[in-house]
Amino acid sequence: MTLLRRTTAVLSAMTVVAGLSACDPRLPGSGDGGPDTDRPNIVFVLTDDLASNLVQYMPHVQALAKKGTSFANYTVTDSLCCPSRSSIFTGRYPHNTGIFTNGGKDGGFTTFKKNGEEKSTFATSLQQADYRTAMMGKYLNEYLPKDKYVPPGWTEWDVAGNAYGQYDYNLLENDQVKHYGKAPGDYLTTVVSGKATKFITDSVAAKSPFLLEVATFTPHGPFTPAPEDKDKFPGLTAPRGPAFDKLPADPPKYLAGREPLTADEKKKIDTDFRKRAQAVQSVDRMIGSIQDTLEKAGVADNTIIVFSSDNGFHMGEYRMTPGKQTAFDTDVNVPLIVAGPGVGAGRTVTEAAENVDLRPTFEALAGATTPSEVDGSSLVPLLRGESSAGWRTTSLVEHHGPNTDPADPDRPAKNGGNPATYEAIRTSTYTYVEYADGTSEYYDRKADPDMLNNIAGTLAPDTRTKLAATVKGMSVCQGRRQCWTAAGGK
């Protein structure tokens, strides 16, 4: 099939979605055709702890942005692995999934499974719509390959457990556990890159549309680069932006009284940043390999590629040593880049987008039905460049803390930033945070883009009342209709 016919078919399917009113919860049904139709393939590359400041070291990702659309105000529901990934799979906020942490009664794979969240994900929807689906790399915290458990919705399953070091790990390859050692070829991102190539080739041979998620452990600590990348970027240091080693005015309790970073802390931050830049080279190379495979298979012009991260990462900002979990943009505002047929090229979308939107977006592209309990909204109209009039204005962040679990790989190190439980709302112009102890933060990011001046104490009473009402409404909303309205959608 020619490029013109494929692109026209995808545009037609996307126009159906874009033609719905912004408040209309309907999406195309799954009865639009079988596996021989021109519904686009979807490749989703999800990184771990990748902050926006690493994209400058990823040429394939930068090229992807030039070919596609970037989302400037893409926010995660929590700057923590398991809650964020749970929201991505289900399209639901943490208060609806019950996943707020990486383990225990309010988080982790065990709770996700116990709550029945795996029964309805973008994988189950697309598999029901006759897509071949593959999950590769990292799933959810606490998942163990030795249990030989494959969740519903996946045609292909190649998932590791605690593989942050990139070597010496087990991978459940469908129904078989395989151990990978310390040879250069065992580097995890390299392994899943090869498996991604095979899955794409097999899917094309089967004449089936496919969804492939490759979820890397990179660049999560210990920031292990591939062998060929370990000497790159000599002398590279971490960015020294306005917020580096500086407390905001009227800081939150977990930052108040923080002393300036020591020389040793700054040295370690620089070393870690350099290793992170080295580590993401393997992800960038994998994206190039996937693109080459799509081209050789003749399906590049009918494939949507999505690149993102589960959360951001601070490194010295606000006097914090490397970590996440805060409501600062370093941690909750991450890259989302989408490219492919029907997607505007070289565009930046400023409207509020959130990780709960990925599931309904994938379903809309595939012509699958989105269940009513999904909180997010399809981003297809924004990808098409349609009018954003009436689009919702606000994203929700929910976090349980402080994190004190010694078994959690994301437990903050000393001075790493470990906030107590909070709920936050983020728009294109401000961030407002309410802590469980009654304190709050408000940053006017238009006037204060580096979030260095907490002016919550100066807000007018009626403004505070409206902000509190928005937080309350979003933190209890259920389903697209309620959550859209609570977030300011028309």
Secondary structure, DSSP 8 states (H G I E B T S, - for coil): --HHHHHHHHHHHHHHHHTS-TT------S-S--TTS---EEEEEEESS--GGGGGG-HHHHHHHHHSEEETTEE-SSSSHHHHHHHHHHS--HHHH---BSSSTTBHHHHHHHTTGGGSSHHHHHHHTT-EEEEEEE--TT--GGG----TT-SEEEEESS-TTSSSEEEEETTEEEEE-SSGGG-HHHHHHHHHHHHHHHHHHTT--EEEEEE--TTSTT----GGGTT-STT------TTBT---BS--TTTTT-----HHHHHHHHHHHHHHHHHHHHHHHHHHHHHHHHHHTT-GGGEEEEEEES---BSSBTT--SB--SSSHHHHB--EEEESTTS-TTEEE-S-EEGGGHHHHHHHHHT----TT------HHHHTT---TT----EEEEE------TT-TT---TTS----SEEEEE-SSEEEEEETTS-EEEEETTT-TT--B--GGGS-HHHHHHHHHHHHHHHH--HHHHHHHHTT--
